[in-house]
Amino acid sequence: MRRTPPRAGIKGRHKTAGIKGRAARAGAGHKGPAQRAVPKDGSCRPYDVLVEQTKVTEASVRDALRAVVDPELGDNIVELKMVDKVELGPDGVVLVRVALTTPSCPLRGQIQAEVMGRVGALDGVSSVVVETSEMSREQKAALMARARWKAREQGPRTTVPARARVVAVSSGKGGVGKSSISVNLAAGLAAKGFTVGVLDADIAGFSVPRMLGVSGQLEAARDPDDPARKLIQPLVQPVGEGEVRVVSMGFLSGEDEAVMWRGLMLNRAVQHFLEEVAWGDIDYLVVDMPPGTGDIQMGLARMLPSAEVLVVTTPAQAAQKVAARAASMARKSYLRIIGVVENMSAFNCAHGERYEVFGRGGGQRLADEIGAPLLASIPLEPAVALGGDRGQPAALDPTTPAGAAFAGLVGAVLERCPVPEMTNCSARLFEALEVAAGPATPAR
């Protein structure tokens, strides 16, 4: 018996028109004709309708754009919030607006080409229009925050043990005594029985070797865990019940020889000292940072994301304001600030007079401004300079005012940055079990 199609009543017209309407709208954004539905039994019926094809959506476009990576920032343009707009037009035309940090961005052409390629490959897209705009100040700040966080997550593997506390002694300018603070802090910690690494990150302005009284040449030896690899051996100096292990450009270059390198080379040298030095099982790594907030500072934040910053200033307001920039950079790089040290606070004369040569209160003002504690005020004392010239840190003589102030600084750092006790951790327990069990017996 022949089957007749239903009348085109109100319900039929609504159903047919609705499906055809959806198919037409879907077809407007797709290549090729829409396909007809074919019943499972293969028969053809007069009331067959058009079936809607897969439709391109804003979500699918944004998913495709996740494959477009800004090579300078190392993350995709969606996560970096660079995709300002996605608009789906008729006939499969897709408009994408990308916000750049500057209209003259040298990567503009590359990003445009990748956007066109990724979006153009989607089913249903006939053409892609890419527009560019300039980011607002707020967008740029958010972009850089995301990029810095991503850099932390993708930092290279270093030879600094995970348990070591890394203290980066920093300031926004030179001449405030970062090296003096670094050396005396390291010597004071070692005198307490700790093993302290000292990294002289001021590649072009090194002074740590003389101030610690360490001399010699850096040499490399094979890594016992990987005989095919060689590691730089730090120079070791016993101090009290502990020791310092020092790496500096001063062990590779003459003390009077200028190191004339650009920022990229300077940063690469610090990276070598972090990746290719046999630091061993140190408790602390004290890093004497160069002045400023440039390549080395950014590189260290990326390579040592667990580093903690000790900000050094003098009482002078000019030094305090510049040191605040170092604190600002630390926070933008997601580094914790331990506290502030005021160096050269005052000169106490033998007859009892006190001379505030560089002013007063800069350390406390800075501490209040950045919300960190003032850990110590180191007096302006000839013993500090004399000890630095002779390689005998003033921190080793607690009977002097400067020595007592350095002892207070060491105590404050130990309190705020204690070395974690690893005896009960899983890794140490497994090591103890392996030692107790002895070498494995080969199976027969």
C-alpha positions in Angstrom: 0.0 0.0 0.0 1.4 3.3 -1.0 2.3 5.7 1.8 1.3 9.3 1.3 3.2 12.2 2.9 1.5 14.2 5.7 -0.3 17.4 4.9 1.6 20.6 5.3 -0.4 21.7 8.3 0.7 24.3 10.8 2.7 21.7 12.7 4.3 20.3 9.5 5.2 23.7 8.2 6.8 24.7 11.5 8.8 21.5 11.7 10.1 21.6 8.1 10.8 25.3 8.1 12.6 25.1 11.4 15.0 22.3 10.3 15.6 23.9 6.9 16.3 27.2 8.6 18.9 25.6 10.9 20.5 23.8 8.0 20.6 27.1 6.0 22.2 28.9 8.9 24.7 26.1 9.4 25.5 25.9 5.7 26.3 29.6 5.6 29.4 28.9 7.7 30.5 25.7 6.1 32.2 24.6 2.9 30.2 22.4 0.5 26.5 21.5 0.4 24.5 20.3 3.3 23.9 16.5 3.3 20.6 14.7 3.2 19.5 12.2 5.8 19.4 8.6 4.5 17.3 6.1 6.5 19.0 3.0 7.7 17.0 0.8 5.3 18.4 2.8 2.3 14.9 3.9 1.1 14.3 7.4 -0.1 11.3 9.3 1.2 9.7 12.5 -0.1 9.8 14.1 3.3 13.5 13.7 3.8 15.0 16.9 5.3 18.4 18.6 5.3 20.6 17.6 8.2 22.6 20.3 10.0 26.4 19.9 9.5 29.0 20.6 12.3 28.9 24.3 12.9 32.0 26.5 13.7 31.6 28.2 17.0 33.5 30.8 18.9 34.6 28.1 21.4 36.1 26.0 18.6 37.9 29.0 17.2 39.4 29.8 20.6 40.4 26.2 21.0 42.3 26.4 17.7 44.0 29.6 18.8 45.5 27.8 21.8 48.0 26.4 19.3 49.2 29.9 18.5 52.1 30.5 20.8 53.9 33.9 21.3 57.5 32.8 20.9 58.8 35.6 23.0 56.5 35.0 26.0 56.3 31.2 25.7 52.5 30.8 26.1 49.5 30.7 23.8 47.7 33.9 22.9 44.4 32.7 24.5 46.0 32.2 27.9 47.9 35.5 27.5 44.5 37.2 26.9 45.7 38.5 23.5 42.5 37.4 21.7 40.3 40.5 22.0 37.5 39.4 19.7 36.1 36.5 17.7 33.3 37.2 15.3 31.5 34.6 13.1 30.2 36.1 9.9 28.1 34.8 7.0 29.5 32.3 4.4 32.1 30.9 6.8 34.0 34.2 7.4 35.7 34.4 10.8 37.2 37.6 12.2 39.8 37.4 14.9 41.2 40.5 16.7 44.6 40.1 18.4 45.8 42.7 20.9 49.6 43.3 20.8 51.8 45.0 23.3 52.8 47.5 20.6 51.5 48.1 17.0 55.0 47.7 15.7 55.5 44.3 17.4 58.1 42.4 15.3 56.1 39.2 15.7 53.0 40.7 14.3 53.3 39.1 10.9 54.1 35.7 12.4 51.2 35.7 14.8 48.8 36.8 12.0 49.9 34.0 9.7 49.6 31.4 12.5 46.1 32.6 13.4 45.0 32.4 9.7 46.4 29.0 9.4 45.0 27.5 12.6 41.5 29.0 12.2 41.4 28.5 8.5 41.9 24.8 9.0 38.6 24.4 10.9 35.7 22.7 9.1 33.2 25.3 8.0 35.6 28.3 7.7 35.9 29.8 4.3 38.2 32.7 5.1 39.8 34.4 8.1 40.2 38.1 8.8 42.9 39.0 11.4 42.9 42.5 12.9 45.4 43.8 15.4 45.1 46.4 18.2 47.3 47.7 21.0 46.8 46.6 24.5 45.8 48.9 27.3 48.1 49.5 30.2 46.0 47.1 32.4 46.2 44.4 29.7 49.9 44.7 29.4 50.4 44.4 33.2 48.2 41.2 33.2 50.1 39.8 30.2 53.5 40.3 31.9 52.2 38.8 35.1 51.1 35.7 33.3 54.3 35.5 31.3 56.4 35.7 34.5 54.3 33.0 36.2 54.7 30.8 33.1 58.5 31.3 33.1 58.6 30.1 36.8 56.8 26.9 35.8 59.2 26.3 33.0 62.5 27.1 34.7 65.5 24.9 33.9 66.7 22.2 36.2 69.6 23.4 38.4 72.1 21.6 40.6 70.9 23.6 43.7 69.3 21.0 46.0 65.6 21.4 46.6 66.0 21.6 50.4 68.5 24.6 50.2 67.2 28.0 51.1 68.2 30.5 48.4 68.7 34.1 49.6 69.2 36.7 46.9 70.8 39.9 48.3 69.4 42.7 46.1 69.1 46.4 45.7 68.0 48.7 42.9 71.4 50.4 42.8 75.1 49.9 43.4 77.2 51.2 46.3 74.8 50.2 49.1 77.0 47.3 50.2 75.2 44.2 48.8 78.4 42.3 48.6 79.4 43.2 52.1 76.0 42.0 53.4 76.2 38.8 51.3 79.7 37.8 52.4 79.0 38.5 56.1 75.7 36.7 56.0 77.3 33.7 54.4 80.2 33.7 56.9 77.8 34.1 59.8 75.7 31.2 58.7 78.7 29.0 58.2 80.0 29.8 61.6 76.8 28.4 63.0 77.7 25.0 61.4 75.8 25.3 58.1 77.1 24.5 54.6 76.6 27.7 52.6 77.0 28.2 48.9 77.9 31.7 47.7 77.1 32.6 44.1 78.7 35.9 43.0 76.1 36.8 40.4 77.6 40.3 39.8 79.5 38.8 36.9 81.1 42.1 35.7 81.6 43.6 39.2 82.7 40.6 41.2 84.2 41.2 44.6 83.3 38.1 46.7 86.6 36.2 46.3 88.7 39.0 48.0 86.1 39.7 50.7 86.0 36.0 51.7 89.7 35.5 51.3 89.2 32.7 48.7 91.5 32.4 45.7 92.2 29.8 43.0 90.8 28.6 39.7 87.5 26.9 39.1 88.0 23.4 37.7 85.6 20.7 36.4 85.2 17.1 37.5 83.0 14.3 36.4 79.6 14.0 37.9 79.6 10.7 40.0 75.9 10.3 39.1 76.5 10.9 35.4 80.1 10.1 34.4 79.5 11.5 30.9 78.9 15.0 32.4 81.4 17.4 34.0 80.5 19.8 36.8 82.3 22.9 38.0 83.7 22.4 41.5 83.2 25.4 43.8 86.1 26.6 45.9 85.7 25.6 49.5 86.6 27.6 52.6 86.1 26.3 56.1 84.4 28.8 58.5 83.9 27.9 62.1 81.9 24.6 62.3 80.7 25.0 58.7 82.0 26.0 55.3 81.4 28.2 52.3 81.4 27.0 48.8 82.1 29.9 46.4 81.6 30.4 42.7 82.6 33.7 41.1 83.7 35.1 37.8 86.7 36.3 39.8 88.0 32.7 39.7 88.0 32.8 35.9 89.1 36.3 35.2 91.9 38.5 36.6 90.8 40.9 39.4 91.9 43.9 37.3 90.5 42.6 34.1 87.2 44.0 32.8 84.4 41.6 31.9 82.7 43.3 28.9 79.6 41.3 28.2 76.1 42.2 27.2 73.1 41.3 29.3 72.4 38.0 27.5 75.9 36.7 28.1 75.8 37.8 31.8 72.6 36.0 32.3 74.0 32.9 30.6 77.0 32.9 32.9 74.7 32.9 35.9 72.7 30.0 34.3 76.0 28.0 34.0 76.7 28.6 37.7 73.3 27.3 38.6 73.1 24.3 36.2 76.7 23.1 36.0 78.2 23.6 39.5 78.5 20.7 42.0 76.9 22.6 44.9 76.4 19.4 46.8 74.1 19.2 49.9 74.2 22.8 50.9 71.9 24.3 53.4 71.8 27.9 52.1 72.7 29.5 48.8 73.5 33.2 49.2 73.4 35.1 45.9 75.2 38.4 45.6 73.1 40.1 43.0 74.2 42.9 40.6 72.6 46.3 41.0 69.4 47.1 39.1 66.4 45.1 37.8 67.7 43.7 34.5 68.5 40.5 32.7 70.2 38.7 35.6 67.5 39.5 38.1 64.8 38.3 35.6 66.8 35.2 34.8 67.3 34.3 38.4 63.6 34.6 39.1 63.0 32.1 36.3 65.8 29.7 37.2 65.3 29.8 41.0 61.5 30.4 41.6 61.9 29.4 45.3 64.5 32.2 45.9 63.8 34.7 48.7 64.9 38.3 48.5 66.8 40.3 51.1 66.6 44.0 50.1 69.6 46.3 51.1 69.5 50.0 51.4 71.3 52.9 53.1 69.5 55.5 55.3 69.5 58.0 52.4 66.1 58.5 50.8 67.5 58.3 47.3 68.8 54.7 48.0 65.6 53.8 49.7 63.5 54.8 46.7 65.7 52.9 44.3 65.7 49.8 46.5 61.9 49.8 46.5 62.1 48.9 42.8 64.0 45.8 43.6 61.2 44.8 46.0 58.6 45.6 43.3 60.4 43.4 40.8 60.6 40.6 43.4 56.9 40.7 44.0 56.1 40.8 40.3 58.3 37.8 39.8 56.4 36.0 42.7 59.5 35.9 44.9 59.1 36.2 48.7 60.8 39.2 50.4 62.5 38.1 53.7 63.1 41.6 54.9 65.2 44.8 54.7 68.8 45.5 55.8 69.9 49.1 56.4 73.6 49.3 55.7 75.9 52.1 56.8 73.3 53.3 59.3 75.6 55.5 61.4 79.2 56.0 62.5 79.8 55.7 66.2 83.0 57.6 67.3 85.3 56.2 69.9 84.5 59.2 72.2 80.8 58.4 72.1 79.5 60.7 69.3 77.1 59.3 66.7 77.3 60.6 63.2 74.5 59.8 60.7 76.6 60.4 57.6 73.9 59.1 55.1 70.9 60.4 57.0 68.5 58.3 59.1 65.4 56.1 58.8 65.8 54.9 55.2 65.7 51.2 56.2 62.5 51.5 58.3 60.8 53.7 55.7 61.5 51.1 53.1 60.4 48.3 55.3 57.1 50.1 56.0 56.6 50.9 52.3 57.0 47.3 51.1 55.4 45.6 54.1 58.5 43.7 55.2 60.4 43.7 58.5 63.6 45.6 59.1 66.0 42.7 60.0 69.1 44.7 60.9 70.9 48.0 60.8 74.6 47.6 60.1 76.7 50.6 61.5 79.3 52.4 59.4 82.4 50.9 60.9 86.0 50.7 59.6 86.2 47.0 60.7 83.7 46.1 57.9 85.8 47.6 55.1 89.0 46.4 56.6 87.7 42.9 57.0 86.5 42.9 53.4 90.0 43.9 52.1 91.7 41.2 54.2 89.2 38.4 53.5 88.2 38.4 57.2 84.4 39.1 57.4 83.4 41.3 60.3 80.6 38.9 61.2 83.2 36.5 62.6 84.0 39.0 65.4 80.8 39.5 67.4 82.6 41.7 69.9 82.5 44.7 67.5 79.3 46.7 67.0 79.2 45.6 63.3 79.8 42.0 64.3 77.0 42.1 66.8 74.7 43.6 64.1 75.6 40.9 61.6 74.9 38.3 64.3 71.4 39.8 64.7 71.0 39.5 60.9 72.0 35.9 60.8 69.6 35.1 63.6 66.8 36.9 61.8 67.5 35.0 58.6 67.6 31.6 60.4 64.3 32.5 62.0 62.5 33.5 58.8 64.2 31.0 56.5 64.9 27.8 58.5 66.4 24.8 56.7 63.8 22.1 56.5 64.5 18.9 58.4 64.6 16.1 55.8 65.3 13.1 58.0 61.7 11.9 58.0 60.9 12.7 54.3 60.1 9.8 52.0 63.3 10.3 49.8 65.6 10.1 52.8 63.8 7.0 54.2 64.2 5.2 50.9 67.9 6.1 50.8 68.3 4.7 54.3 66.6 1.5 53.3 68.8 1.1 50.3 71.9 1.6 52.4 70.7 -0.9 55.0 69.8 -3.5 52.3 73.2 -3.1 50.6 73.8 -3.7 46.8 71.1 -5.7 45.0 71.9 -9.3 44.2 71.5 -10.2 40.6 68.7 -12.7 39.8 69.8 -16.1 38.6 
